[in-house]
Amino acid sequence: MSKSEEAELIENTDFVNEAEATELSSTTEPVSELDQLRNIVFGSAKVDLDNRILELREEMRAGFDQATKELKQQVSELQSMLQSSVSTLEESIAQVDSHYEYKTSEIEQSAQKLDQEVEENNVSSKQGDDALHKRIDDEVRTLTDKHTQKHNQTIDLLNQMKQELNSSKTDRKTLAKLLATVASNLETEDDS
């Protein structure tokens, strides 16, 4: 028990004793023997009991004050920790949002670039296809013309040989050699 508590206890005890003395002296009624006996027997016990009640009251008040103080401190610490956690979480969310927006923007740019490249490839492919078709058509036309020309030349040559054979009455061996030469010429022309 601290000195201040002891001083308060002594003051309370003095106050109780004074109150009892005042009460006894102020009463005009005679104190009965029973009251006197009670005061003699229980007087000091009553004072001790009152003192003990006062001590318990003070201890409880001090305990409640201490518990309240500790509870406030714990609540304050919890609020601080919670605020710190919320701040950290908000920062993390902001970073994730920023990263998400950056990646979304990057993906959109890539998609636009790919879309543009596909469009350009389609245009160039169409132009390339058109040019290729034109070139193939030109080659086919040229080859057809050459082939037709060679065919006509061969027919003319055969007709000429036929006329020469009919007119000169050459033998069959010469005709075979001539046809072999024409066939050979045709093969070399087809290869080129």
Backbone hydrogen bonds in HBPLUS format (Angstrom, degrees):
<---DONOR---> <-ACCEPTOR-->    atom                        ^
c    i                          cat <-CA-CA->   ^        H-A-AA   ^      H-
h    n   atom  resd res      DA  || num        DHA   H-A  angle D-A-AA Bond
n    s   type  num  typ     dist DA aas  dist angle  dist       angle   num
A0006-GLU N   A0002-SER O   2.98 MM   4  6.30 155.2  2.04 148.0 155.3     1
A0007-ALA N   A0003-LYS O   2.90 MM   4  6.11 158.8  1.94 149.1 154.7     2
A0008-GLU N   A0004-SER O   2.95 MM   4  6.12 154.9  2.01 141.8 148.8     3
A0009-LEU N   A0005-GLU O   2.86 MM   4  6.05 153.6  1.93 145.8 153.3     4
A0010-ILE N   A0006-GLU O   2.92 MM   4  6.17 157.9  1.97 149.9 155.4     5
A0011-GLU N   A0007-ALA O   2.96 MM   4  6.18 156.8  2.01 145.3 151.9     6
A0012-ASN N   A0008-GLU O   2.84 MM   4  6.08 158.3  1.88 148.1 154.3     7
A0013-THR N   A0009-LEU O   2.83 MM   4  6.05 155.4  1.89 147.6 154.7     8
A0014-ASP N   A0010-ILE O   2.85 MM   4  6.05 163.0  1.88 150.8 155.3     9
A0015-PHE N   A0011-GLU O   2.82 MM   4  6.00 153.8  1.88 146.0 154.1    10
A0016-VAL N   A0012-ASN O   2.87 MM   4  6.11 156.5  1.92 147.9 153.6    11
A0017-ASN N   A0013-THR O   2.89 MM   4  6.15 165.8  1.91 153.3 157.2    12
A0018-GLU N   A0014-ASP O   2.84 MM   4  6.01 157.6  1.89 148.3 154.8    13
A0019-ALA N   A0015-PHE O   2.83 MM   4  6.02 154.4  1.90 144.7 152.5    14
A0020-GLU N   A0016-VAL O   2.87 MM   4  6.14 155.4  1.93 150.7 157.1    15
A0021-ALA N   A0017-ASN O   2.89 MM   4  6.11 156.2  1.94 145.1 152.1    16
A0022-THR N   A0018-GLU O   2.77 MM   4  5.96 160.7  1.81 151.9 157.5    17
A0023-GLU N   A0019-ALA O   2.83 MM   4  5.90 153.5  1.90 141.4 149.6    18
A0024-LEU N   A0020-GLU O   2.84 MM   4  6.04 155.0  1.90 145.5 152.1    19
A0025-SER N   A0021-ALA O   2.90 MM   4  6.07 160.4  1.93 148.6 154.1    20
A0026-SER N   A0022-THR O   2.79 MM   4  5.76 149.9  1.88 146.6 154.8    21
A0027-THR N   A0023-GLU O   3.24 MM   4  6.14 137.2  2.44 136.1 144.0    22
A0036-GLN N   A0032-SER O   2.96 MM   4  6.29 158.6  2.01 151.0 157.6    23
A0037-LEU N   A0033-GLU O   2.77 MM   4  5.99 159.8  1.81 149.6 155.3    24
A0038-ARG N   A0034-LEU O   2.83 MM   4  6.04 157.9  1.88 145.4 152.2    25
A0039-ASN N   A0035-ASP O   2.84 MM   4  6.02 157.5  1.89 146.7 152.8    26
A0040-ILE N   A0036-GLN O   2.83 MM   4  6.06 154.4  1.90 148.1 155.5    27
A0041-VAL N   A0037-LEU O   2.74 MM   4  5.93 173.6  1.75 158.0 160.0    28
A0042-PHE N   A0038-ARG O   2.68 MM   4  5.51 157.3  1.72 146.4 154.0    29
A0043-GLY N   A0039-ASN O   2.80 MM   4  4.47 128.3  2.07 118.4 126.5    30
A0046-LYS N   A0042-PHE O   2.64 MM   4  5.69 153.2  1.71 155.9 163.4    31
A0047-VAL N   A0043-GLY O   3.00 MM   4  6.25 158.5  2.05 147.1 152.7    32
A0048-ASP N   A0044-SER O   2.85 MM   4  6.07 159.2  1.90 143.6 149.9    33
A0049-LEU N   A0045-ALA O   2.69 MM   4  5.87 154.5  1.75 144.9 153.0    34
A0050-ASP N   A0046-LYS O   2.76 MM   4  5.99 160.3  1.80 150.1 155.5    35
A0051-ASN N   A0047-VAL O   2.82 MM   4  6.02 158.8  1.86 148.3 154.8    36
A0052-ARG N   A0048-ASP O   2.76 MM   4  5.98 154.7  1.82 146.0 153.7    37
A0053-ILE N   A0049-LEU O   2.85 MM   4  6.09 155.6  1.91 148.6 155.3    38
A0054-LEU N   A0050-ASP O   2.90 MM   4  6.17 159.1  1.95 148.7 154.3    39
A0055-GLU N   A0051-ASN O   2.82 MM   4  6.10 156.7  1.87 149.1 155.9    40
A0056-LEU N   A0052-ARG O   2.81 MM   4  6.05 163.4  1.84 150.9 155.4    41
A0057-ARG N   A0053-ILE O   2.81 MM   4  6.00 156.3  1.86 147.7 154.9    42
A0058-GLU N   A0054-LEU O   2.91 MM   4  6.15 160.1  1.95 148.8 153.7    43
A0059-GLU N   A0055-GLU O   2.76 MM   4  6.03 158.8  1.80 152.5 159.3    44
A0060-MET N   A0056-LEU O   2.74 MM   4  5.91 160.4  1.78 150.2 155.8    45
A0061-ARG N   A0057-ARG O   2.84 MM   4  6.04 159.0  1.88 146.6 153.0    46
A0062-ALA N   A0058-GLU O   2.82 MM   4  6.01 162.5  1.85 148.9 153.8    47
A0063-GLY N   A0059-GLU O   2.73 MM   4  5.93 155.3  1.79 145.7 153.6    48
A0064-PHE N   A0060-MET O   2.70 MM   4  5.92 161.7  1.73 153.4 158.3    49
A0065-ASP N   A0061-ARG O   2.79 MM   4  5.97 158.4  1.83 147.4 154.3    50
A0066-GLN N   A0062-ALA O   2.81 MM   4  6.00 159.6  1.85 147.0 152.8    51
A0067-ALA N   A0063-GLY O   2.77 MM   4  5.96 161.7  1.80 149.5 155.2    52
A0068-THR N   A0064-PHE O   2.75 MM   4  5.88 157.9  1.80 148.2 154.8    53
A0069-LYS N   A0065-ASP O   2.86 MM   4  6.04 158.6  1.90 146.4 152.7    54
A0070-GLU N   A0066-GLN O   2.84 MM   4  6.09 164.1  1.86 152.8 156.8    55
A0071-LEU N   A0067-ALA O   2.78 MM   4  5.90 157.1  1.83 146.2 153.5    56
A0072-LYS N   A0068-THR O   2.82 MM   4  6.01 160.0  1.86 149.4 154.8    57
A0073-GLN N   A0069-LYS O   2.92 MM   4  6.16 154.9  1.99 145.2 152.6    58
A0074-GLN N   A0070-GLU O   2.79 MM   4  6.06 159.1  1.84 150.8 156.4    59
A0075-VAL N   A0071-LEU O   2.81 MM   4  6.01 161.8  1.84 151.6 157.0    60
A0076-SER N   A0072-LYS O   2.82 MM   4  5.97 156.4  1.88 144.9 152.1    61
A0077-GLU N   A0073-GLN O   2.83 MM   4  6.10 157.1  1.88 148.2 154.5    62
A0078-LEU N   A0074-GLN O   2.78 MM   4  6.01 159.9  1.82 150.2 156.1    63
A0079-GLN N   A0075-VAL O   2.79 MM   4  6.01 158.3  1.83 149.5 155.8    64
A0080-SER N   A0076-SER O   2.88 MM   4  6.10 155.7  1.94 145.6 152.7    65
A0081-MET N   A0077-GLU O   2.81 MM   4  6.07 162.9  1.83 152.2 156.8    66
A0082-LEU N   A0078-LEU O   2.74 MM   4  5.88 160.4  1.78 149.7 156.0    67
A0083-GLN N   A0079-GLN O   2.77 MM   4  5.90 160.0  1.81 147.6 153.5    68
A0084-SER N   A0080-SER O   2.86 MM   4  6.07 155.9  1.92 146.5 153.5    69
A0085-SER N   A0081-MET O   2.81 MM   4  6.07 158.0  1.85 149.0 155.3    70
A0086-VAL N   A0082-LEU O   2.78 MM   4  6.01 159.0  1.82 151.2 157.4    71
A0087-SER N   A0083-GLN O   2.84 MM   4  6.04 158.2  1.89 146.7 152.9    72
A0088-THR N   A0084-SER O   2.89 MM   4  6.13 162.4  1.92 149.8 154.7    73
A0089-LEU N   A0085-SER O   2.81 MM   4  6.00 159.8  1.85 148.8 155.0    74
A0090-GLU N   A0086-VAL O   2.76 MM   4  5.97 157.9  1.81 150.3 156.6    75
A0091-GLU N   A0087-SER O   2.88 MM   4  6.13 155.8  1.94 148.5 155.2    76
A0092-SER N   A0088-THR O   2.88 MM   4  6.16 157.0  1.93 147.7 154.4    77
A0093-ILE N   A0089-LEU O   2.82 MM   4  6.06 159.6  1.86 151.5 157.2    78
A0094-ALA N   A0090-GLU O   2.83 MM   4  6.02 157.6  1.88 146.3 152.9    79
A0095-GLN N   A0091-GLU O   2.87 MM   4  6.14 155.0  1.93 148.0 154.8    80
A0096-VAL N   A0092-SER O   2.85 MM   4  6.12 160.3  1.89 150.7 156.3    81
A0097-ASP N   A0093-ILE O   2.76 MM   4  5.98 162.7  1.79 152.8 157.9    82
A0098-SER N   A0094-ALA O   2.85 MM   4  6.02 160.3  1.89 146.2 152.0    83
A0099-HIS N   A0095-GLN O   2.82 MM   4  6.02 164.1  1.84 150.8 155.4    84
A0100-TYR N   A0096-VAL O   2.76 MM   4  5.91 158.1  1.80 150.1 156.8    85
A0101-GLU N   A0097-ASP O   2.82 MM   4  6.03 163.4  1.85 152.6 156.9    86
A0102-TYR N   A0098-SER O   2.87 MM   4  6.08 157.6  1.92 148.0 154.8    87
A0103-LYS N   A0099-HIS O   2.86 MM   4  6.07 167.3  1.87 152.4 155.7    88
A0104-THR N   A0100-TYR O   2.78 MM   4  5.93 158.7  1.83 150.1 156.9    89
A0105-SER N   A0101-GLU O   2.89 MM   4  6.02 161.6  1.92 146.8 151.8    90
A0106-GLU N   A0102-TYR O   2.83 MM   4  6.08 157.8  1.88 149.0 156.0    91
A0107-ILE N   A0103-LYS O   2.78 MM   4  6.00 158.0  1.83 150.8 156.4    92
A0108-GLU N   A0104-THR O   2.87 MM   4  6.08 160.6  1.91 150.0 155.6    93
A0109-GLN N   A0105-SER O   2.90 MM   4  6.13 158.0  1.94 149.3 155.3    94
A0110-SER N   A0106-GLU O   2.91 MM   4  6.16 157.9  1.96 146.4 152.8    95
A0111-ALA N   A0107-ILE O   2.79 MM   4  6.02 158.2  1.84 151.0 157.4    96
A0112-GLN N   A0108-GLU O   2.88 MM   4  6.11 158.2  1.92 148.5 154.3    97
A0113-LYS N   A0109-GLN O   2.85 MM   4  6.06 159.1  1.90 148.9 155.1    98
A0114-LEU N   A0110-SER O   2.81 MM   4  6.03 164.1  1.84 152.3 156.7    99
A0115-ASP N   A0111-ALA O   2.83 MM   4  5.96 156.5  1.89 145.6 152.8   100
A0116-GLN N   A0112-GLN O   2.86 MM   4  6.07 155.8  1.92 146.9 153.3   101
A0117-GLU N   A0113-LYS O   2.84 MM   4  6.13 157.3  1.89 149.5 156.3   102
A0118-VAL N   A0114-LEU O   2.79 MM   4  6.01 159.4  1.84 151.4 157.0   103
A0119-GLU N   A0115-ASP O   2.93 MM   4  6.14 158.4  1.97 144.8 151.1   104
A0120-GLU N   A0116-GLN O   2.84 MM   4  6.12 160.1  1.88 150.1 155.7   105
A0121-ASN N   A0117-GLU O   2.74 MM   4  5.96 157.5  1.79 149.3 156.2   106
A0122-ASN N   A0118-VAL O   2.75 MM   4  5.98 152.4  1.83 147.8 155.9   107
A0123-VAL N   A0119-GLU O   2.95 MM   4  6.24 158.9  1.99 148.6 153.9   108
A0124-SER N   A0120-GLU O   2.81 MM   4  6.06 171.2  1.81 154.4 157.1   109
A0125-SER N   A0121-ASN O   2.61 MM   4  5.62 152.0  1.68 144.7 154.0   110
A0126-LYS N   A0122-ASN O   2.83 MM   4  5.93 156.8  1.88 143.4 149.8   111
A0127-GLN N   A0123-VAL O   2.87 MM   4  6.14 160.8  1.91 149.0 154.9   112
A0128-GLY N   A0124-SER O   2.66 MM   4  5.82 156.8  1.71 144.8 152.5   113
A0129-ASP N   A0125-SER O   2.61 MM   4  5.77 159.1  1.65 149.7 156.0   114
A0130-ASP N   A0126-LYS O   2.80 MM   4  5.96 161.8  1.84 147.4 152.8   115
A0131-ALA N   A0127-GLN O   2.86 MM   4  6.06 160.5  1.90 147.5 153.2   116
A0132-LEU N   A0128-GLY O   2.76 MM   4  5.94 157.5  1.81 148.1 155.0   117
A0133-HIS N   A0129-ASP O   2.77 MM   4  5.99 163.5  1.80 153.3 157.7   118
A0134-LYS N   A0130-ASP O   2.92 MM   4  6.12 159.2  1.96 147.4 153.4   119
A0135-ARG N   A0131-ALA O   2.84 MM   4  6.05 158.5  1.88 147.5 154.0   120
A0136-ILE N   A0132-LEU O   2.80 MM   4  6.03 163.2  1.82 153.4 158.1   121
A0137-ASP N   A0133-HIS O   2.82 MM   4  6.00 163.3  1.85 149.2 154.4   122
A0138-ASP N   A0134-LYS O   2.82 MM   4  6.05 156.3  1.88 147.7 154.5   123
A0139-GLU N   A0135-ARG O   2.84 MM   4  6.11 160.2  1.88 151.2 156.6   124
A0140-VAL N   A0136-ILE O   2.79 MM   4  6.03 164.5  1.82 156.0 160.3   125
A0141-ARG N   A0137-ASP O   2.88 MM   4  6.05 160.7  1.92 147.0 152.8   126
A0142-THR N   A0138-ASP O   2.82 MM   4  6.03 160.1  1.85 149.6 155.6   127
A0143-LEU N   A0139-GLU O   2.77 MM   4  5.97 169.6  1.78 156.1 159.0   128
A0144-THR N   A0140-VAL O   2.77 MM   4  5.89 156.7  1.83 147.0 154.5   129
A0145-ASP N   A0141-ARG O   2.83 MM   4  6.03 158.8  1.87 147.0 153.2   130
A0146-LYS N   A0142-THR O   2.84 MM   4  6.13 163.6  1.86 153.3 157.7   131
A0147-HIS N   A0143-LEU O   2.76 MM   4  5.89 165.5  1.78 151.2 156.0   132
A0148-THR N   A0144-THR O   2.77 MM   4  5.91 161.0  1.81 149.0 155.0   133
A0149-GLN N   A0145-ASP O   2.83 MM   4  5.99 158.2  1.87 147.6 154.3   134
A0150-LYS N   A0146-LYS O   2.75 MM   4  6.02 162.2  1.78 154.2 158.9   135
A0151-HIS N   A0147-HIS O   2.75 MM   4  5.90 157.7  1.80 147.8 155.1   136
A0152-ASN N   A0148-THR O   2.81 MM   4  6.03 159.4  1.85 148.0 153.8   137
A0153-GLN N   A0149-GLN O   2.82 MM   4  6.09 153.8  1.89 145.7 153.7   138
A0154-THR N   A0150-LYS O   2.77 MM   4  6.02 158.7  1.82 151.0 156.7   139
A0155-ILE N   A0151-HIS O   2.88 MM   4  6.17 161.8  1.91 151.3 156.4   140
A0156-ASP N   A0152-ASN O   2.80 MM   4  6.01 159.8  1.84 147.1 153.6   141
A0157-LEU N   A0153-GLN O   2.72 MM   4  5.97 156.8  1.78 148.3 155.4   142
A0158-LEU N   A0154-THR O   2.74 MM   4  5.99 159.0  1.78 151.5 157.4   143
A0159-ASN N   A0155-ILE O   2.76 MM   4  5.98 158.2  1.81 149.8 156.4   144
A0160-GLN N   A0156-ASP O   2.77 MM   4  6.00 154.9  1.84 146.9 154.7   145
A0161-MET N   A0157-LEU O   2.79 MM   4  6.05 157.4  1.84 148.3 154.6   146
A0162-LYS N   A0158-LEU O   2.73 MM   4  5.91 153.7  1.79 145.3 153.7   147
A0163-GLN N   A0159-ASN O   2.86 MM   4  6.13 157.1  1.91 146.4 152.3   148
A0164-GLU N   A0160-GLN O   2.79 MM   4  6.08 155.4  1.85 146.5 154.4   149
A0165-LEU N   A0161-MET O   2.62 MM   4  5.83 159.2  1.66 152.0 158.1   150
A0166-ASN N   A0162-LYS O   2.78 MM   4  5.96 159.5  1.82 146.2 152.9   151
A0167-SER N   A0163-GLN O   2.69 MM   4  5.81 151.2  1.77 142.7 152.2   152
A0168-SER N   A0164-GLU O   2.62 MM   4  5.62 162.8  1.65 150.8 155.7   153
A0169-LYS N   A0165-LEU O   2.83 MM   4  5.12 136.6  2.02 131.9 140.0   154
A0175-LEU N   A0171-ASP O   3.32 MM   4  6.63 156.8  2.37 142.5 149.2   155
A0176-ALA N   A0172-ARG O   2.89 MM   4  6.13 156.0  1.95 151.4 157.2   156
A0177-LYS N   A0173-LYS O   2.98 MM   4  6.25 161.9  2.01 152.1 156.5   157
A0178-LEU N   A0174-THR O   2.88 MM   4  6.07 158.0  1.93 148.6 155.1   158
A0179-LEU N   A0175-LEU O   2.90 MM   4  6.12 160.2  1.94 151.1 156.0   159
A0180-ALA N   A0176-ALA O   2.91 MM   4  6.08 154.1  1.98 146.1 153.7   160
A0181-THR N   A0177-LYS O   2.92 MM   4  6.17 153.4  1.99 146.8 153.9   161
A0182-VAL N   A0178-LEU O   2.95 MM   4  6.27 157.1  2.00 147.6 153.8   162
A0183-ALA N   A0179-LEU O   2.85 MM   4  6.07 161.6  1.88 150.1 155.2   163
A0184-SER N   A0180-ALA O   2.89 MM   4  6.04 158.1  1.94 146.6 152.9   164
A0185-ASN N   A0181-THR O   2.86 MM   4  6.10 156.6  1.92 147.8 154.5   165
A0186-LEU N   A0182-VAL O   2.87 MM   4  6.13 153.7  1.94 148.4 155.9   166
A0187-GLU N   A0183-ALA O   2.96 MM   4  6.22 155.7  2.02 148.9 155.1   167
A0188-THR N   A0184-SER O   3.04 MM   4  6.30 163.9  2.07 152.3 156.0   168
A0189-GLU N   A0185-ASN O   2.99 MM   4  6.14 150.2  2.08 144.7 153.1   169
A0190-ASP N   A0186-LEU O   2.91 MM   4  6.09 153.6  1.98 147.7 154.6   170
A0191-ASP N   A0187-GLU O   3.03 MM   4  6.21 151.2  2.11 145.9 153.5   171
A0192-SER N   A0188-THR O   3.24 MM   4  6.38 141.2  2.40 134.6 143.7   172
